[in-house]
Amino acid sequence: MDRDLLRQSLNFHGPSLLSLLRSEQQDNPHFRSLLGSVAEPPRGPPPQKEKKVDNIEIQKFISKKADLLFALSWKSGTPTTSEINEDNEDHYAVMPPLEQFMEIPGMDRRELFFRDIERGDIVIGRISSIREFGFFMVLICLGSGIMRDISHLEITALCPLRDVPSLSNHGDPLSYYQTGDIIRAGIKDIDRYHEKLAVSLYSSSLPSHLSGIKLGVISSEELPLYYSKNFSEDDFASALRKKQSASWALKCVKIGVDYFKVGRHVDAMNEYNKALEIDKQNVEALVARGALYATKGSLNKAIEDFELALENCPTHRNARKYLCQTLVERGGQLLLPAYTTATTPDLSCI
């Protein structure tokens, strides 16, 4: 049973809850020993009459379900899938710690950290120095329990030599570690008054539900999701804006193609131009406008659009096909008597 939570509940509800718990949970061996050690809460002024009716119903509920409500499994240290760095199939967003959105002084954050940290919790840090008696690590984040932003608090933990597993029968266990290595370790000892921590790399320092988590050197990719410092380039504003513009431009191209099919060439050209105003390098818009230019006889403009489309997407089949057809047609125009001059025409572009 969670003694602290039970004590808080008794202090809030008063002696009446204690009496109900003793009558309801008299057959529960955990509560018999626990309630015997809990001092009766101080009697305060009687509650207001309006709240008393509601309060007694809550107390009855608490006393009947106390074995569930005060179970240790409700504590924040209960393992979750995210604690072993699984994405949980991206069912929901992983939010950063709350203090990243609030201006909480560093001293308060440090005090809260040492108040809440418990033996068996997992911490992740970077080795700052290696001595003959162990190594020191500066904590980066927590690997279990409550998410906390502690990277800027300069909290140091010591991993003694006796808590560093030896990877061979001979040699110094510390020789396998270097300054700067990222370490996942379990909290072994806590000195809250002097704000000192001792950690261990043995899985025996962890509770049973976390014993499967690997301790020792880890890579940056194994850091918890909420501490991720690297983001995909596709997630930045410029990439998102480009993707959005391409989507809007493609809608205009589709409308323009529909206009082109029914012979509304002016409306089609307006849609293609609108698409290129949104996304200047949209390949589909360039190819469609080039095809319309070729249909209207503006072969030079069509060639420019096709060439620009191929610069942006060299493998675009329609752009290459239409460019070849347009160049052949343009070459035929240059060979006509109307285009014949004293000099030989430049057909190098064909």
C-alpha positions as CSV (number, residue, x, y, z in Angstrom):
1,M,0.0,0.0,0.0
2,D,1.1,3.6,-0.7
3,R,1.5,5.0,2.8
4,D,2.1,8.6,1.7
5,L,-1.1,8.6,-0.4
6,L,-3.1,7.1,2.4
7,R,-1.8,9.6,4.9
8,Q,-2.7,12.5,2.6
9,S,-6.2,11.1,2.2
10,L,-6.7,10.7,6.0
11,N,-5.4,14.3,6.6
12,F,-7.9,15.6,4.2
13,H,-11.0,13.6,5.1
14,G,-10.4,13.3,8.9
15,P,-11.2,10.7,11.5
16,S,-14.4,9.6,9.9
17,L,-12.5,8.0,7.0
18,L,-10.1,6.3,9.4
19,S,-13.1,4.7,11.1
20,L,-14.6,3.6,7.8
21,L,-11.3,2.1,6.6
22,R,-10.9,0.1,9.8
23,S,-14.4,-1.4,9.5
24,E,-14.3,-2.0,5.7
25,Q,-10.7,-3.3,5.5
26,Q,-10.5,-5.3,8.7
27,D,-9.9,-8.5,6.8
28,N,-7.1,-7.0,4.7
29,P,-3.7,-7.9,6.3
30,H,-2.0,-5.0,4.5
31,F,-4.4,-2.4,6.0
32,R,-4.5,-4.0,9.5
33,S,-0.8,-3.3,9.9
34,L,-0.9,-0.1,8.0
35,L,-3.8,1.5,9.8
36,G,-2.3,0.6,13.1
37,S,0.8,2.7,12.3
38,V,-1.1,5.7,11.0
39,A,-1.7,8.3,13.6
40,E,-5.3,9.5,13.9
41,P,-5.5,12.8,12.0
42,P,-6.0,16.0,14.0
43,R,-9.6,17.0,14.5
44,G,-10.3,20.3,12.9
45,P,-13.4,22.4,12.7
46,P,-16.5,20.4,11.6
47,P,-17.1,20.6,7.8
48,Q,-20.0,22.6,6.5
49,K,-23.3,20.8,6.4
50,E,-23.7,21.2,2.7
51,K,-20.4,19.4,2.0
52,K,-20.9,16.7,4.6
53,V,-23.4,14.7,2.6
54,D,-21.2,14.5,-0.4
55,N,-18.1,13.9,1.6
56,I,-19.4,10.9,3.4
57,E,-20.3,9.3,0.1
58,I,-16.8,9.8,-1.1
59,Q,-15.4,8.4,2.1
60,K,-17.5,5.3,1.8
61,F,-16.3,4.8,-1.7
62,I,-12.7,5.3,-0.7
63,S,-13.0,2.8,2.2
64,K,-14.6,0.1,0.0
65,K,-12.1,0.5,-2.8
66,A,-9.1,1.3,-0.7
67,D,-7.2,-1.8,-1.7
68,L,-7.3,-0.6,-5.3
69,L,-7.0,3.2,-4.7
70,F,-3.9,2.9,-2.5
71,A,-2.2,0.2,-4.4
72,L,1.4,0.9,-5.4
73,S,0.6,0.1,-9.0
74,W,-1.0,3.6,-9.3
75,K,2.3,5.4,-8.6
76,S,4.0,7.3,-11.3
77,G,6.8,4.7,-11.5
78,T,4.4,2.1,-13.1
79,P,6.0,1.0,-16.3
80,T,4.6,2.1,-19.6
81,T,5.6,1.1,-23.1
82,S,7.1,4.5,-23.7
83,E,9.6,4.0,-20.9
84,I,11.4,1.4,-23.0
85,N,11.5,3.8,-25.9
86,E,8.7,2.3,-28.0
87,D,6.7,4.7,-30.2
88,N,3.5,2.9,-29.3
89,E,2.8,3.0,-33.0
90,D,2.4,6.8,-32.9
91,H,-1.1,6.5,-31.5
92,Y,-0.7,9.9,-29.8
93,A,1.8,12.8,-29.6
94,V,4.6,12.6,-27.0
95,M,4.5,16.0,-25.3
96,P,7.7,17.5,-23.7
97,P,7.8,18.0,-20.0
98,L,5.4,20.6,-18.6
99,E,8.2,22.8,-17.3
100,Q,9.4,23.5,-20.9
101,F,6.2,25.5,-21.3
102,M,6.5,27.4,-18.0
103,E,9.1,29.7,-16.6
104,I,9.9,27.7,-13.5
105,P,13.1,28.8,-11.6
106,G,16.0,26.3,-11.8
107,M,16.1,26.1,-8.0
108,D,12.5,25.1,-7.8
109,R,12.9,22.5,-10.5
110,R,16.0,21.1,-8.7
111,E,14.1,20.9,-5.4
112,L,11.2,19.1,-7.0
113,F,13.5,16.7,-8.7
114,F,15.1,15.6,-5.5
115,R,11.7,15.5,-3.8
116,D,10.3,13.1,-6.3
117,I,13.2,10.9,-7.4
118,E,13.2,7.4,-5.8
119,R,15.4,4.4,-5.7
120,G,15.0,2.2,-8.7
121,D,14.2,5.1,-11.0
122,I,16.1,5.2,-14.3
123,V,18.2,8.2,-15.2
124,I,20.2,9.0,-18.3
125,G,23.3,11.2,-18.3
126,R,26.6,11.9,-19.9
127,I,29.9,10.9,-18.4
128,S,31.7,14.1,-17.3
129,S,34.8,12.6,-15.6
130,I,36.3,9.2,-14.8
131,R,38.2,8.5,-11.6
132,E,39.8,5.4,-10.1
133,F,36.7,5.0,-7.8
134,G,34.1,5.4,-10.5
135,F,32.8,7.9,-12.9
136,F,30.6,11.0,-12.6
137,M,27.7,11.7,-15.0
138,V,25.7,14.8,-15.5
139,L,22.0,13.9,-15.8
140,I,20.2,14.6,-19.1
141,C,16.7,13.2,-18.5
142,L,14.8,10.5,-16.8
143,G,14.2,7.1,-18.3
144,S,11.2,6.1,-16.2
145,G,8.4,7.7,-14.2
146,I,7.6,11.3,-14.5
147,M,9.1,13.3,-17.4
148,R,11.3,16.1,-16.2
149,D,13.4,18.7,-18.0
150,I,16.6,18.4,-16.0
151,S,19.2,18.9,-18.8
152,H,20.1,22.5,-17.6
153,L,20.1,21.8,-13.8
154,E,23.7,20.4,-13.8
155,I,22.7,17.5,-11.5
156,T,25.6,15.1,-11.0
157,A,25.5,11.5,-10.0
158,L,28.3,9.1,-9.0
159,C,28.5,5.6,-10.3
160,P,31.0,3.8,-7.9
161,L,33.4,1.2,-9.3
162,R,31.6,-1.6,-7.4
163,D,28.4,-0.8,-9.4
164,V,30.1,-1.0,-12.8
165,P,29.9,-4.5,-14.3
166,S,33.1,-6.0,-15.6
167,L,32.9,-7.0,-19.2
168,S,35.8,-9.5,-18.8
169,N,37.6,-11.5,-16.1
170,H,40.6,-9.2,-16.3
171,G,41.1,-5.5,-16.7
172,D,39.7,-2.3,-15.3
173,P,35.8,-2.1,-15.8
174,L,36.2,1.6,-16.3
175,S,38.4,1.2,-19.3
176,Y,35.3,0.5,-21.4
177,Y,33.9,3.9,-20.7
178,Q,34.9,7.3,-22.1
179,T,34.1,10.9,-21.2
180,G,31.0,11.9,-23.2
181,D,29.4,8.5,-23.3
182,I,25.6,8.5,-22.8
183,I,24.8,6.2,-19.8
184,R,21.5,4.8,-18.7
185,A,21.6,3.8,-15.0
186,G,19.4,3.0,-12.0
187,I,19.2,5.2,-8.9
188,K,20.8,3.3,-6.0
189,D,21.2,5.9,-3.2
190,I,19.7,9.4,-2.6
191,D,20.9,12.1,-0.3
192,R,18.1,14.6,-0.6
193,Y,19.6,17.0,2.0
194,H,23.0,17.3,0.2
195,E,21.4,16.7,-3.2
196,K,23.7,13.8,-4.0
197,L,22.9,10.7,-6.1
198,A,24.6,7.3,-6.5
199,V,23.7,5.1,-9.5
200,S,24.3,1.6,-10.6
201,L,24.7,-0.2,-13.9
202,Y,23.4,-3.5,-12.5
203,S,19.8,-4.5,-13.3
204,S,19.4,-5.5,-9.7
205,S,19.1,-1.8,-8.8
206,L,15.9,-1.7,-10.8
207,P,12.4,-2.8,-9.7
208,S,11.2,-6.1,-11.2
209,H,9.0,-4.4,-13.8
210,L,11.9,-2.5,-15.2
211,S,14.5,-5.2,-14.9
212,G,14.4,-5.9,-18.6
213,I,15.7,-2.5,-19.6
214,K,19.4,-2.4,-20.6
215,L,21.7,-0.3,-18.5
216,G,25.0,1.1,-19.6
217,V,26.1,2.9,-22.7
218,I,23.3,3.9,-25.1
219,S,23.2,5.8,-28.3
220,S,21.5,9.2,-28.8
221,E,18.7,7.4,-30.8
222,E,17.8,5.5,-27.6
223,L,17.0,8.7,-25.7
224,P,13.3,9.1,-24.7
225,L,11.1,10.6,-27.4
226,Y,10.3,13.7,-25.4
227,Y,14.0,14.5,-25.2
228,S,14.6,14.2,-29.0
229,K,16.7,17.1,-30.2
230,N,16.7,16.2,-33.9
231,F,13.7,16.7,-36.1
232,S,13.1,15.5,-39.6
233,E,13.7,18.2,-42.3
234,D,10.2,17.4,-43.5
235,D,8.8,18.7,-40.2
236,F,10.2,22.2,-40.5
237,A,8.0,25.1,-41.6
238,S,9.7,25.6,-45.0
239,A,9.2,21.9,-46.0
240,L,5.6,21.9,-44.7
241,R,4.9,25.1,-46.6
242,K,6.4,23.6,-49.8
243,K,4.3,20.5,-49.4
244,Q,1.2,22.6,-48.8
245,S,1.9,24.8,-51.8
246,A,2.5,21.8,-54.0
247,S,-0.9,20.3,-53.0
248,W,-2.7,23.6,-53.7
249,A,-0.9,24.0,-57.0
250,L,-1.9,20.5,-58.1
251,K,-5.5,21.3,-57.5
252,C,-5.3,24.2,-59.8
253,V,-3.6,22.0,-62.4
254,K,-6.4,19.5,-62.3
255,I,-9.0,22.2,-62.8
256,G,-6.9,23.6,-65.7
257,V,-6.7,20.2,-67.3
258,D,-10.5,19.9,-67.1
259,Y,-10.9,23.3,-68.8
260,F,-8.4,22.2,-71.5
261,K,-10.3,19.1,-72.3
262,V,-13.5,21.1,-73.0
263,G,-11.7,23.7,-75.1
264,R,-11.7,26.5,-72.5
265,H,-8.0,27.3,-73.1
266,V,-8.0,30.8,-71.6
267,D,-9.5,29.5,-68.3
268,A,-7.0,26.6,-68.4
269,M,-4.1,29.0,-68.8
270,N,-5.3,31.1,-65.9
271,E,-5.4,28.0,-63.7
272,Y,-1.9,26.9,-64.7
273,N,-0.5,30.4,-64.0
274,K,-2.3,30.4,-60.7
275,A,-0.6,27.1,-59.9
276,L,2.8,28.5,-60.7
277,E,2.2,31.6,-58.6
278,I,1.6,29.2,-55.7
279,D,4.5,26.9,-56.5
280,K,7.0,28.3,-59.0
281,Q,8.7,24.9,-59.5
282,N,5.6,22.7,-59.8
283,V,6.5,20.2,-62.5
284,E,2.9,19.3,-63.4
285,A,1.9,22.9,-63.9
286,L,4.9,23.5,-66.1
287,V,4.2,20.5,-68.2
288,A,0.5,21.3,-68.6
289,R,1.2,24.9,-69.4
290,G,3.9,23.9,-71.9
291,A,1.4,21.5,-73.6
292,L,-1.1,24.4,-73.9
293,Y,1.6,26.7,-75.3
294,A,2.4,24.0,-77.9
295,T,-1.2,23.6,-78.8
296,K,-1.6,27.3,-79.3
297,G,1.6,27.4,-81.5
298,S,3.9,29.2,-79.0
299,L,6.6,26.6,-79.3
300,N,9.4,28.6,-77.8
301,K,7.4,29.2,-74.6
302,A,6.5,25.5,-74.5
303,I,10.1,24.5,-74.8
304,E,11.1,26.8,-71.9
305,D,8.4,25.2,-69.7
306,F,9.4,21.7,-70.6
307,E,13.1,22.3,-70.0
308,L,12.4,24.0,-66.6
309,A,10.2,21.0,-65.7
310,L,13.0,18.6,-66.5
311,E,15.5,20.7,-64.4
312,N,13.2,20.1,-61.4
313,C,12.4,16.5,-62.3
314,P,14.8,14.9,-64.8
315,T,12.8,11.6,-64.9
316,H,9.4,13.2,-65.7
317,R,8.3,11.1,-68.7
318,N,5.7,13.5,-70.1
319,A,8.0,16.5,-69.9
320,R,10.7,14.6,-71.8
321,K,8.2,13.2,-74.4
322,Y,6.5,16.6,-75.0
323,L,9.9,18.4,-75.2
324,C,11.1,16.0,-77.9
325,Q,7.8,16.4,-79.9
326,T,7.9,20.2,-79.6
327,L,11.6,20.4,-80.6
328,V,10.9,18.3,-83.7
329,E,8.0,20.5,-84.6
330,R,10.0,23.6,-84.0
331,G,12.8,22.2,-86.2
332,G,10.2,21.6,-89.0
333,Q,9.2,25.3,-88.7
334,L,12.8,26.4,-89.1
335,L,13.1,24.4,-92.3
336,L,10.1,26.0,-94.0
337,P,10.8,28.6,-96.7
338,A,9.4,31.4,-94.5
339,Y,12.2,30.8,-92.0
340,T,15.0,30.2,-94.6
341,T,17.6,32.9,-94.5
342,A,21.1,33.4,-96.0
343,T,22.6,31.8,-92.9
344,T,22.2,28.3,-91.8
345,P,19.6,28.0,-89.1
346,D,20.8,26.9,-85.6
347,L,19.2,23.5,-85.1
348,S,21.6,22.5,-82.2
349,C,18.7,22.7,-79.7
350,I,16.9,19.8,-81.5
